[in-house]
Amino acid sequence: MKSENILCIGECMVEMAPREDGAYMRGFAGDTFNSAWYLAKLLPKSFTVDYFTGAGTDAVSDEMLAFMENAGVGTSTIRRISDRTVGLYMIALKNGERSFSYWRGQSAAKLLAADRAALSAAVKDKGLILFSGITMAVVNAEDRQTLFEVLAEARAAGTTIAFDPNMRLRLWPSREVMAETIMQAAEVSDIVLPSFDEDGSIFGDKTPEATIARYRAKGVKTVIVKNGVDTIYAEDEVAGPLTYQPVPAESVVDTTAAGDSFNAGLITALMTGAGLADAIERGATLSSRVIGARGALVPEAL
Ligand SMILES: O=C(O)C(=O)C[C@H](O)[C@H](O)CO
């Protein structure tokens, strides 16, 4: 049987999310961690969900790891780096659409792939590993290659690799490096979870079908193109091409983690035996509830 151990790799930060009264609420979030948080809540108890990143040894890093453990996300392989600490981001909201400001240039997570042995130990015996374009953006060029190699080794050993291109142009040296790295990441992945607004603008895809074709040409087995409130397009070897029209959200308060929660709902369904169409519905339903509240992690959405 396939391993029921899941690993998400990336950067978790202090999150400052605005409240209605103008004050800020401090939380902890980051795209792949957000998915881990939802996965830990959604998957049956026989599964384990772990997070791999870099963290400091200071009080806020300890609090972050305690927060993860409390949420059911394992932290035992996280790298602790004594002269660094965790990054921070702040959400700004305009009519429900979010934008982010970051303080993460020197974060411990930037060194997450600097110790190959630690990374290799973390990926061992996993059923599925999720990483993202943000994971690739925060590490340097040399460590990116280490990540690719270690993920390729895990895949060869039977792990399913899932990748969300999640593009944050500001975190990359250039548009070209971002686009090139994303296609390299797709080559080591079984499941790719792009968003049409980002992929359309960076790669010039005219339609979601073109996005699917570009990743499938790299050998990706399953591609699901998220598309905001519009039709989701997907394809895998069993279901063939399919579409899903998401039910509109009851209210849109903050779109932070819309894609991350979609990924978690979808992966939960796929890991527990659902077909692609059901898995997409599961992801879309969770995502439409998550955007009805402020911040990335929304317990009421579960
Ligand atoms: O933008 C990032 O790097 C983050 O990880 C912050 C947010 O939690 C994430 O983008 C939401 O998808």
The ligand as an SDF file (V2000), in Angstrom:
LIG
                    3D

 12 11  0  0  0  0  0  0  0  0999 V2000
    2.8070   34.7170   -0.3960 O   0  0  0  0  0  0  0  0  0  0  0  0
    3.3980   33.9040    0.3060 C   0  0  0  0  0  0  0  0  0  0  0  0
    4.5840   33.6410    0.1850 O   0  0  0  0  0  0  0  0  0  0  0  0
    2.6530   33.1830    1.3460 C   0  0  0  0  0  0  0  0  0  0  0  0
    2.9380   32.0390    1.5400 O   0  0  0  0  0  0  0  0  0  0  0  0
    1.5850   33.9110    2.0830 C   0  0  0  0  0  0  0  0  0  0  0  0
    0.2020   33.3360    1.9860 C   0  0  0  0  0  0  0  0  0  0  0  0
   -0.1280   32.5590    3.1090 O   0  0  0  0  0  0  0  0  0  0  0  0
   -0.0320   32.5320    0.7550 C   0  0  0  0  0  0  0  0  0  0  0  0
    0.4670   33.2170   -0.3630 O   0  0  0  0  0  0  0  0  0  0  0  0
   -1.4900   32.2880    0.5310 C   0  0  0  0  0  0  0  0  0  0  0  0
   -1.6070   31.4890   -0.6160 O   0  0  0  0  0  0  0  0  0  0  0  0
  1  2  2  0
  2  3  1  0
  2  4  1  0
  4  5  2  0
  4  6  1  0
  6  7  1  0
  7  8  1  0
  7  9  1  0
  9 10  1  0
  9 11  1  0
 11 12  1  0
M  END
$$$$
